[in-house]
């Protein structure tokens, strides 16, 4: 059986990715630019950098400037309502009941992570919280997942990861972990896009502890 379960945050546990897009478009509007839904879906799957957005939209900002403005705008947007992804809270509660250690491993900044945890009243749910922004190596680098495993005192191969992006999937696999992908947006070609995934689910509503145990048995964990 897996000894720990690690979750990405935005798009996996909480439905906040739309707020990121709204914040980005508020910034782009000053330069008569817009990020389309198709561009956003691609950027989420591939985890585009701030520099990629700057080059794509030809805006006169540095990556550091865009990062700062985007974060500030997003934090203001978070005063709006947002919800947990379907099945997320039920799964977290069940994992806690079974005393399976849970970690949160996110590409968001620590302030953003804290705001989500406070809004969702998830204080005490996660034994470990990791922001790859603090490690100097963002997903798809495996550093964030390896750091979470180290803090949990478990081996990478004993961890199960839940992700929604290609970059997150690659980070988990590079860390030597099993990864279940729950795409934030429906993808007709999900099996191709997420070919490295150990499983793909349409919703976390499909997942419970019994499902995780069956996956562990299937994979010989």
Rosetta blueprint (number, residue, H / E / L):
1 X L
2 X L
3 X L
4 X E
5 X E
6 X E
7 X E
8 X L
9 X L
10 X E
11 X L
12 X L
13 X L
14 X E
15 X L
16 X L
17 X H
18 X H
19 X H
20 X H
21 X H
22 X H
23 X H
24 X H
25 X H
26 X H
27 X H
28 X H
29 X H
30 X L
31 X L
32 X L
33 X L
34 X L
35 X L
36 X L
37 X H
38 X H
39 X H
40 X H
41 X H
42 X H
43 X H
44 X H
45 X H
46 X H
47 X L
48 X L
49 X L
50 X H
51 X H
52 X H
53 X H
54 X H
55 X H
56 X H
57 X H
58 X L
59 X L
60 X L
61 X L
62 X L
63 X H
64 X H
65 X H
66 X H
67 X H
68 X H
69 X H
70 X H
71 X H
72 X H
73 X H
74 X H
75 X H
76 X H
77 X H
78 X L
79 X L
80 X L
81 X L
82 X L
83 X L
84 X E
85 X L
86 X L
87 X L
88 X H
89 X H
90 X H
91 X H
92 X H
93 X H
94 X H
95 X H
96 X H
97 X H
98 X L
99 X L
100 X L
101 X E
102 X E
103 X E
104 X E
105 X E
106 X E
107 X L
108 X L
109 X L
110 X H
111 X H
112 X H
113 X H
114 X H
115 X H
116 X H
117 X H
118 X H
119 X H
120 X H
121 X L
122 X L
123 X L
124 X L
125 X L
126 X L
127 X L
128 X E
129 X E
130 X E
131 X E
132 X H
133 X H
134 X H
135 X L
136 X L
137 X L
138 X L
139 X L
140 X L
141 X L
142 X L
143 X H
144 X H
145 X H
146 X H
147 X H
148 X H
149 X H
150 X H
151 X H
152 X H
153 X L
154 X L
155 X L
156 X H
157 X H
158 X H
159 X E
160 X E
161 X E
162 X E
163 X E
164 X L
165 X L
166 X H
167 X H
168 X H
169 X H
170 X H
171 X H
172 X H
173 X H
174 X H
175 X L
176 X L
177 X L
178 X E
179 X E
180 X E
181 X E
182 X L
183 X L
184 X L
185 X L
186 X L
187 X L
188 X L
189 X L
190 X H
191 X H
192 X H
193 X H
194 X L
195 X L
196 X L
197 X L
198 X L
199 X E
200 X E
201 X L
202 X L
203 X L
204 X H
205 X H
206 X H
207 X L
208 X L
209 X H
210 X H
211 X H
212 X H
213 X H
214 X H
215 X H
216 X H
217 X H
218 X H
219 X H
220 X L
221 X L
